[in-house]
């Protein structure tokens, strides 16, 4: 599993969950690229309720099929959405 995550936003647990899901649905980790960024505008330093939104773009390299997931940092909701797409064969060749 190739990952571009310059700000180290993904946790080790999220990385392991992804690898587990890919194996569960018979994909090879090296077939996917994960691009992880923060989906935010400039932060207001006075806003104590600032929430980091994680943006994870998953690309299956073989067919260039991509999907983008959003979730609050640490919530892991994007992983459930990623699994849903794997179950529904979203990343299969079209």
N, C-alpha and C positions, 0 to 999 in steps of 0.2 A: 504494500500500500504506500504509494508516494503521497507525501503531504507537504503542502506549502503553507506554513503557519509561522510567519515571521514574528508575531507577537506572543507565540506560545499560548494561544487561547484554548486549545483542546487539552483536556486532562488525559492522563495516562489511561484512566478507566474508559473514557470515550474512544480512545484509539483501540483499546482491546475489544471493546464492544463491536466496533466496526469490523475488525479482523474476524471475530467470532461469527458475525452475521454473514460476512462474505463466504466463509467456510460452510456455514449452515445452508446457504443457498447455492452452493457449488460454483462459486466464483473464486478466482485466484486474486489475491491482494494486489499483485503487480499489474492487474488489468485496470485498476482504478487510480484516479488522481483526485485528491481532496485539497481544495483551495479554501483556506480559512482566513476570514477577515472580520473586522468589527464593522457593523453596519450602523454607523452613527454620524451625526453631524458634529460640529465642534462642541466640545463639552463646556457647559456653563459651570465654572468653578464654584459658584455659590449654590448650585443645585445639589442638595444632599440626597435627593432621590434618584440620582443619575443611574440608569441601568444600562449595562453593556449588552448589546444585541449581537449575537453571534451569527455570522453569515457563512454557511458551508456550501460550497459548490462542489458537487460530486460529478466526475466525468468518467465514463467508461471509455478507455482509450481505444479499444477495438473498433467501436462504431461512432465514437464522438457523441454519444447520447449523454446529456447532462441534466441535472436537476439541482436547484438551489433551495436550501433549507434555512430557516431563520428560527432562532430561539434565544431566550434569555441565557446569558452566560451561566454555565453550571446546571441548567435545568434538564439537559439531555433530551428535550422533546424532539429535537431534530432527528435523533437516532430512531425513535419510534416511526417517524415519517419516512426515513430512509428504509427501515425494515418493511414498511407497508409497500413501498415502491419495489423492493426486491421480491416480495410475495406476489405482487401483481405483474411481475416480469417487465417492469418499465425499462430496465437497462438491457433487455434482450435486443438482438438485431431486429431492425424493422424491415 
